Amino acid sequence: MITRFITEVSTTFNPFLPRAKTARLFLSFLPPNARQTMKIDTNLLPRTSRDPSFIKLKFKDGKQMKLDAEKLGIKGVVEEVDRHSRILSRQEELNGN
């Protein structure tokens, strides 16, 4: 997963539900130095909560994504992040940065 262009990550999930697996896995895929390069906000819901799990991302170009972690699955989330990160990578290469 290409995380170089992500500036903010915000997740909300109930850690006791199996549907929160995608959000937990996404957080585990972030590199060890992620807290130094991006703002990470994690909101854990109480055990009795039935609110949906989601992941909000903000990229260097200002684009924001709100991904439904329950429906997409970890492969879908990684594909969406990589899709936009590859676009930003190509733009960076073309600009010569």
DSSP file (Angstrom, degrees, kcal/mol; ACC not computed):
  #  RESIDUE AA STRUCTURE BP1 BP2  ACC     N-H-->O    O-->H-N    N-H-->O    O-->H-N    TCO  KAPPA ALPHA  PHI   PSI    X-CA   Y-CA   Z-CA
    1    1 A M              0   0    0      0, 0.0     2,-0.8     0, 0.0    78,-0.1   0.000 360.0 360.0 360.0 134.0    0.0    0.0    0.0
    2    2 A I        +     0   0    0     76,-0.2     3,-0.2     1,-0.1    83,-0.1  -0.772 360.0 161.5 -88.9 109.7    1.3    3.4   -1.0
    3    3 A T    >   +     0   0    0     -2,-0.8     3,-1.2     1,-0.1    -1,-0.1   0.373  44.8 100.3-109.5   2.6    1.1    5.7    2.1
    4    4 A R  T 3  S+     0   0    0      1,-0.3    -1,-0.1     3,-0.0    -2,-0.0   0.774  86.1  44.2 -61.4 -29.0    3.5    8.4    1.0
    5    5 A F  T 3  S+     0   0    0     -3,-0.2    55,-2.0    54,-0.0     2,-0.4   0.420  87.0 105.4-100.6   0.7    0.8   10.8   -0.1
    6    6 A I  E <   +A   59   0A   0     -3,-1.2    53,-0.3    53,-0.2     3,-0.1  -0.684  36.5 173.0 -84.4 131.7   -1.6   10.4    2.9
    7    7 A T  E     +     0   0A   0     51,-3.2    32,-2.9    -2,-0.4     2,-0.4   0.713  65.8  25.5-107.1 -30.1   -1.7   13.3    5.3
    8    8 A E  E     -Ab  58  39A   0     50,-1.7    50,-2.0    30,-0.2     2,-0.4  -0.998  55.6-173.3-139.6 141.1   -4.6   12.3    7.6
    9    9 A V  E     +Ab  57  40A   0     30,-3.0    32,-2.9    -2,-0.4     2,-0.4  -0.999   6.6 178.3-131.5 129.0   -6.2    9.1    8.6
   10   10 A S  E     -Ab  56  41A   0     46,-2.7    46,-3.6    -2,-0.4     2,-0.4  -0.991   5.8-179.3-132.5 124.9   -9.4    8.9   10.7
   11   11 A T  E     -Ab  55  42A   0     30,-2.7    32,-3.1    -2,-0.4     2,-0.4  -0.945  11.5-171.2-125.8 146.7  -11.0    5.7   11.7
   12   12 A T  E     +Ab  54  43A   0     42,-2.0    42,-1.9    -2,-0.4     2,-0.3  -0.988  27.0 138.0-134.2 124.6  -14.1    4.8   13.7
   13   13 A F  E     - b   0  44A   0     30,-2.0    32,-2.4    -2,-0.4    40,-0.1  -0.992  53.4-115.9-161.6 159.2  -14.9    1.3   14.6
   14   14 A N    >   -     0   0    0     -2,-0.3     3,-1.7    30,-0.2     6,-0.3  -0.901  25.8-155.7 -97.2 109.7  -16.2   -1.0   17.3
   15   15 A P  T 3  S+     0   0    0      0, 0.0    -1,-0.1     0, 0.0    32,-0.1   0.627  87.6  62.4 -67.0 -10.6  -13.2   -3.3   18.1
   16   16 A F  T 3  S+     0   0    0     29,-0.2    31,-0.0    30,-0.1     3,-0.0   0.570  88.7  82.2 -90.7  -9.3  -15.5   -6.1   19.4
   17   17 A L  S X  S-     0   0    0     -3,-1.7     3,-1.4     1,-0.1     4,-0.1  -0.744  75.9-135.5 -97.9 143.9  -17.4   -6.6   16.1
   18   18 A P  G >  S+     0   0    0      0, 0.0     3,-1.5     0, 0.0     4,-0.2   0.777 102.7  69.3 -64.4 -24.9  -16.0   -8.8   13.3
   19   19 A R  G >  S+     0   0    0      1,-0.3     3,-0.5     2,-0.1     4,-0.3   0.667  87.8  66.5 -67.7 -14.9  -17.1   -6.1   10.8
   20   20 A A  G <> S+     0   0    0     -3,-1.4     4,-2.1    -6,-0.3    -1,-0.3   0.405  70.3  99.3 -85.6   2.6  -14.3   -3.9   12.2
   21   21 A K  H <> S+     0   0    0     -3,-1.5     4,-2.7     1,-0.2     5,-0.2   0.877  77.7  54.7 -58.6 -40.2  -11.6   -6.2   10.9
   22   22 A T  H <> S+     0   0    0     -3,-0.5     4,-2.5    47,-0.2    -1,-0.2   0.924 109.0  46.6 -61.8 -46.0  -11.0   -4.0    7.8
   23   23 A A  H  > S+     0   0    0     -4,-0.3     4,-2.0     2,-0.2    -1,-0.2   0.904 113.6  48.9 -64.2 -41.2  -10.4   -0.9    9.9
   24   24 A R  H  X S+     0   0    0     -4,-2.1     4,-1.6     1,-0.2    -2,-0.2   0.915 112.7  47.5 -65.0 -43.1   -8.1   -2.7   12.2
   25   25 A L  H  X S+     0   0    0     -4,-2.7     4,-1.4     2,-0.2    -2,-0.2   0.894 108.6  55.0 -65.3 -39.8   -6.1   -4.3    9.4
   26   26 A F  H  X S+     0   0    0     -4,-2.5     4,-0.6     1,-0.2     3,-0.5   0.930 108.0  49.0 -60.1 -44.8   -5.8   -0.9    7.6
   27   27 A L  H >< S+     0   0    0     -4,-2.0     3,-0.7     1,-0.2    -1,-0.2   0.858 109.2  52.9 -63.2 -34.2   -4.3    0.6   10.7
   28   28 A S  H 3< S+     0   0    0     -4,-1.6    -1,-0.2     1,-0.2    -2,-0.2   0.755 102.0  60.3 -73.2 -22.4   -1.8   -2.3   11.0
   29   29 A F  H 3< S+     0   0    0     -4,-1.4    -1,-0.2    -3,-0.5    -2,-0.2   0.637  81.4 103.5 -78.5 -14.1   -0.7   -1.7    7.3
   30   30 A L  S << S-     0   0    0     -3,-0.7     4,-0.0    -4,-0.6    -3,-0.0  -0.407  83.1-103.8 -67.7 145.7    0.5    1.8    8.1
   31   31 A P    >   -     0   0    0      0, 0.0     3,-1.8     0, 0.0     4,-0.2  -0.230  28.8-107.7 -68.8 161.3    4.3    2.1    8.4
   32   32 A P  T 3  S+     0   0    0      0, 0.0     3,-0.4     0, 0.0     4,-0.1   0.799 119.5  50.7 -59.9 -30.3    6.0    2.4   11.8
   33   33 A N  T >> S+     0   0    0      1,-0.2     3,-1.2     2,-0.1     4,-1.1   0.172  76.2 113.3 -92.6  19.2    6.8    6.1   11.2
   34   34 A A  H <>  +     0   0    0     -3,-1.8     4,-2.2     1,-0.3     3,-0.4   0.848  69.0  59.1 -61.8 -36.8    3.2    7.0   10.2
   35   35 A R  H 34 S+     0   0    0     -3,-0.4    -1,-0.3     1,-0.2     5,-0.1   0.727 105.9  50.7 -67.2 -20.0    2.6    9.2   13.3
   36   36 A Q  H <4 S+     0   0    0     -3,-1.2    -1,-0.2     1,-0.1    -2,-0.2   0.763 118.8  34.9 -84.5 -27.8    5.5   11.4   12.2
   37   37 A T  H  < S+     0   0    0     -4,-1.1     2,-0.3    -3,-0.4    -2,-0.2   0.604 123.2  26.2-105.1 -13.7    4.3   11.9    8.6
   38   38 A M  S  < S-     0   0    0     -4,-2.2     2,-0.6    -5,-0.2   -30,-0.2  -0.974  76.6-108.1-147.5 159.4    0.5   11.9    9.0
   39   39 A K  E     -b    8   0A   0    -32,-2.9   -30,-3.0    -2,-0.3     2,-0.5  -0.799  35.5-166.2 -90.2 125.2   -2.2   12.8   11.5
   40   40 A I  E     -b    9   0A   0     -2,-0.6     2,-0.5   -32,-0.2   -30,-0.2  -0.959   9.0-179.3-118.9 125.3   -3.9    9.6   12.8
   41   41 A D  E     -b   10   0A   0    -32,-2.9   -30,-2.7    -2,-0.5     2,-0.5  -0.988   3.5-172.7-125.7 123.0   -7.2    9.8   14.7
   42   42 A T  E     -b   11   0A   0     -2,-0.5     2,-0.6   -32,-0.2   -30,-0.2  -0.968   4.4-167.7-119.3 125.3   -8.8    6.6   15.9
   43   43 A N  E     -b   12   0A   0    -32,-3.1   -30,-2.0    -2,-0.5     2,-0.5  -0.944   8.0-159.0-114.3 113.3  -12.3    6.6   17.5
   44   44 A L  E     -b   13   0A   0     -2,-0.6   -30,-0.2   -32,-0.2   -32,-0.0  -0.810  10.5-144.3 -95.0 127.6  -13.2    3.4   19.3
   45   45 A L        -     0   0    0    -32,-2.4   -29,-0.2    -2,-0.5   -33,-0.0  -0.530  26.7 -97.0 -86.1 154.2  -16.9    2.8   19.7
   46   46 A P    >   -     0   0    0      0, 0.0     3,-1.6     0, 0.0    -1,-0.1  -0.233  37.1-103.8 -67.9 163.0  -18.3    1.1   22.8
   47   47 A R  T 3  S+     0   0    0      1,-0.3    -2,-0.1   -32,-0.1   -33,-0.1   0.815 119.8  50.9 -57.2 -35.1  -19.2   -2.6   22.8
   48   48 A T  T 3  S+     0   0    0      2,-0.0    -1,-0.3     0, 0.0     2,-0.1   0.531  85.5 113.1 -84.2  -5.8  -22.9   -2.0   22.5
   49   49 A S    <   -     0   0    0     -3,-1.6    -4,-0.1     1,-0.1   -35,-0.1  -0.399  43.8-172.3 -71.4 141.4  -22.6    0.4   19.6
   50   50 A R        +     0   0    0     -2,-0.1    -1,-0.1     2,-0.0    -3,-0.0   0.147  40.2 133.0-114.9  15.1  -24.0   -0.6   16.2
   51   51 A D        -     0   0    0      1,-0.1   -37,-0.2   -38,-0.0    -6,-0.1  -0.348  62.9-101.7 -65.5 148.5  -22.6    2.3   14.2
   52   52 A P        -     0   0    0      0, 0.0     2,-0.3     0, 0.0    -1,-0.1  -0.340  30.1-116.3 -72.9 153.6  -20.8    1.4   11.0
   53   53 A S        +     0   0    0    -34,-0.1    16,-0.9   -40,-0.1    17,-0.8  -0.691  41.9 168.2 -85.2 139.3  -17.0    1.3   10.7
   54   54 A F  E     -AC  12  68A   0    -42,-1.9   -42,-2.0    -2,-0.3     2,-0.4  -0.982  28.3-143.3-149.7 163.0  -15.4    3.7    8.3
   55   55 A I  E     -AC  11  67A   0     12,-2.4    12,-3.3    -2,-0.3     2,-0.5  -0.996  12.3-162.5-128.4 125.6  -12.1    5.1    7.3
   56   56 A K  E     -AC  10  66A   0    -46,-3.6   -46,-2.7    -2,-0.4     2,-0.4  -0.928  12.3-173.9-108.5 133.8  -11.5    8.8    6.3
   57   57 A L  E     -AC   9  65A   0      8,-2.9     8,-2.5    -2,-0.5     2,-0.4  -0.947  12.8-164.2-127.0 147.1   -8.4    9.7    4.4
   58   58 A K  E     -AC   8  64A   0    -50,-2.0   -51,-3.2    -2,-0.4   -50,-1.7  -1.000  14.0-155.5-130.5 131.7   -6.9   13.0    3.3
   59   59 A F  E >   -A    6   0A   0      4,-2.5     3,-1.9    -2,-0.4   -53,-0.2  -0.527  32.3-101.9-103.7 169.6   -4.2   13.2    0.6
   60   60 A K  T 3  S+     0   0    0    -55,-2.0   -54,-0.1     1,-0.3    -1,-0.1   0.784 120.3  57.1 -61.3 -29.2   -1.5   15.8   -0.1
   61   61 A D  T 3  S-     0   0    0    -56,-0.2    -1,-0.3     2,-0.1   -56,-0.0   0.461 121.9-105.0 -83.3   0.7   -3.5   17.2   -3.0
   62   62 A G  S <  S+     0   0    0     -3,-1.9    -2,-0.1     1,-0.3     2,-0.1   0.309  72.2 143.5  96.2  -8.2   -6.5   17.9   -0.7
   63   63 A K        -     0   0    0     -5,-0.1    -4,-2.5     1,-0.0     2,-0.4  -0.430  34.1-156.5 -67.7 137.8   -8.7   15.0   -1.9
   64   64 A Q  E     -C   58   0A   0     -6,-0.2     2,-0.4    -2,-0.1    -6,-0.2  -0.938   7.8-168.3-117.5 140.7  -10.7   13.4    0.9
   65   65 A M  E     -C   57   0A   0     -8,-2.5    -8,-2.9    -2,-0.4     2,-0.5  -0.982  10.1-165.6-126.1 138.0  -12.1    9.8    0.9
   66   66 A K  E     -C   56   0A   0     -2,-0.4     2,-0.4   -10,-0.2   -10,-0.2  -0.954  19.0-168.6-121.1 110.2  -14.6    8.3    3.2
   67   67 A L  E     -C   55   0A   0    -12,-3.3   -12,-2.4    -2,-0.5     2,-1.0  -0.826  23.7-129.1-105.9 134.3  -14.5    4.5    2.7
   68   68 A D  E  >  -C   54   0A   0     -2,-0.4     4,-2.1   -14,-0.2     3,-0.4  -0.714  20.6-166.5 -80.8 106.3  -17.1    2.1    4.2
   69   69 A A  H  > S+     0   0    0     -2,-1.0     4,-0.7   -16,-0.9   -47,-0.2   0.719  81.6  57.3 -70.0 -21.5  -14.8   -0.4    5.9
   70   70 A E  H  4 S+     0   0    0    -17,-0.8    -1,-0.2     2,-0.1   -16,-0.1   0.850 114.7  33.5 -79.1 -33.9  -17.6   -2.9    6.3
   71   71 A K  H  4 S+     0   0    0     -3,-0.4    -2,-0.2     1,-0.1    -1,-0.1   0.847 117.8  48.5 -91.3 -36.5  -18.6   -3.2    2.7
   72   72 A L  H  X S-     0   0    0     -4,-2.1     4,-0.7     1,-0.1    -3,-0.2   0.892  87.6-151.1 -75.7 -40.6  -15.2   -2.8    0.9
   73   73 A G  H  X  -     0   0    0     -4,-0.7     4,-2.0    -5,-0.3     5,-0.2  -0.100  40.4 -69.8  81.2 167.5  -13.0   -5.2    2.8
   74   74 A I  H  > S+     0   0    0      1,-0.2     4,-2.5     2,-0.2     5,-0.2   0.863 133.3  53.8 -67.4 -36.2   -9.3   -4.7    3.1
   75   75 A K  H  > S+     0   0    0      1,-0.2     4,-2.3     2,-0.2    -1,-0.2   0.918 109.7  48.3 -63.7 -42.2   -8.5   -5.4   -0.5
   76   76 A G  H  X S+     0   0    0     -4,-0.7     4,-2.1     2,-0.2    -2,-0.2   0.892 112.1  48.4 -64.7 -40.6  -11.0   -2.8   -1.7
   77   77 A V  H  X S+     0   0    0     -4,-2.0     4,-2.4     2,-0.2     5,-0.2   0.932 112.4  48.2 -65.6 -45.9   -9.7   -0.2    0.7
   78   78 A V  H  X S+     0   0    0     -4,-2.5     4,-2.8     1,-0.2   -76,-0.2   0.896 110.8  52.1 -63.0 -39.9   -6.1   -0.8   -0.3
   79   79 A E  H  X S+     0   0    0     -4,-2.3     4,-2.4    -5,-0.2    -1,-0.2   0.914 110.1  48.1 -61.9 -43.5   -7.1   -0.6   -4.0
   80   80 A E  H  X S+     0   0    0     -4,-2.1     4,-1.7     2,-0.2     5,-0.2   0.916 114.2  46.1 -64.1 -43.3   -8.8    2.7   -3.5
   81   81 A V  H  X S+     0   0    0     -4,-2.4     4,-2.3     1,-0.2    -2,-0.2   0.934 115.2  46.2 -65.1 -46.0   -5.8    4.2   -1.7
   82   82 A D  H  X S+     0   0    0     -4,-2.8     4,-2.5     1,-0.2     5,-0.2   0.854 106.9  59.2 -66.3 -34.6   -3.3    2.9   -4.2
   83   83 A R  H  X S+     0   0    0     -4,-2.4     4,-1.3    -5,-0.2    -1,-0.2   0.948 113.1  37.0 -59.3 -49.4   -5.4    4.1   -7.1
   84   84 A H  H  X S+     0   0    0     -4,-1.7     4,-2.1     1,-0.2    -1,-0.2   0.866 114.8  55.5 -73.1 -34.9   -5.2    7.7   -6.0
   85   85 A S  H  X S+     0   0    0     -4,-2.3     4,-2.2     1,-0.2    -2,-0.2   0.871 105.2  52.9 -66.0 -36.0   -1.6    7.4   -4.7
   86   86 A R  H  X S+     0   0    0     -4,-2.5     4,-2.3     2,-0.2    -1,-0.2   0.878 107.4  52.2 -65.6 -37.0   -0.5    6.2   -8.1
   87   87 A I  H  X S+     0   0    0     -4,-1.3     4,-2.1    -5,-0.2    -2,-0.2   0.928 111.6  45.9 -62.8 -44.9   -2.1    9.2   -9.7
   88   88 A L  H  X S+     0   0    0     -4,-2.1     4,-2.2     1,-0.2    -2,-0.2   0.862 110.8  53.8 -66.5 -35.5   -0.3   11.5   -7.3
   89   89 A S  H  X S+     0   0    0     -4,-2.2     4,-2.2     2,-0.2    -2,-0.2   0.912 108.8  48.5 -64.7 -43.0    3.0    9.6   -7.9
   90   90 A R  H  X S+     0   0    0     -4,-2.3     4,-2.4     2,-0.2    -2,-0.2   0.908 111.0  50.4 -63.7 -41.9    2.7   10.1  -11.7
   91   91 A Q  H  X S+     0   0    0     -4,-2.1     4,-1.9     1,-0.2    -1,-0.2   0.898 110.0  50.8 -62.5 -40.0    2.0   13.8  -11.2
   92   92 A E  H  X>S+     0   0    0     -4,-2.2     5,-2.0     2,-0.2     4,-0.8   0.901 110.7  48.6 -64.5 -41.2    5.0   14.1   -9.0
   93   93 A E  H ><5S+     0   0    0     -4,-2.2     3,-0.6     1,-0.2    -2,-0.2   0.905 111.3  49.7 -65.2 -41.4    7.2   12.4  -11.6
   94   94 A L  H 3<5S+     0   0    0     -4,-2.4    -1,-0.2     1,-0.2    -2,-0.2   0.839 110.0  50.5 -67.9 -32.6    5.9   14.6  -14.4
   95   95 A N  H 3<5S-     0   0    0     -4,-1.9    -1,-0.2    -5,-0.2    -2,-0.2   0.620 111.4-123.2 -79.8 -12.3    6.6   17.8  -12.3
   96   96 A G  T <<5       0   0    0     -4,-0.8    -3,-0.2    -3,-0.6    -2,-0.1   0.742 360.0 360.0  79.8  24.1   10.1   16.6  -11.6
   97   97 A N      <       0   0    0     -5,-2.0    -4,-0.2     0, 0.0    -5,-0.1   0.458 360.0 360.0 -89.7 360.0    9.9   16.7   -7.9
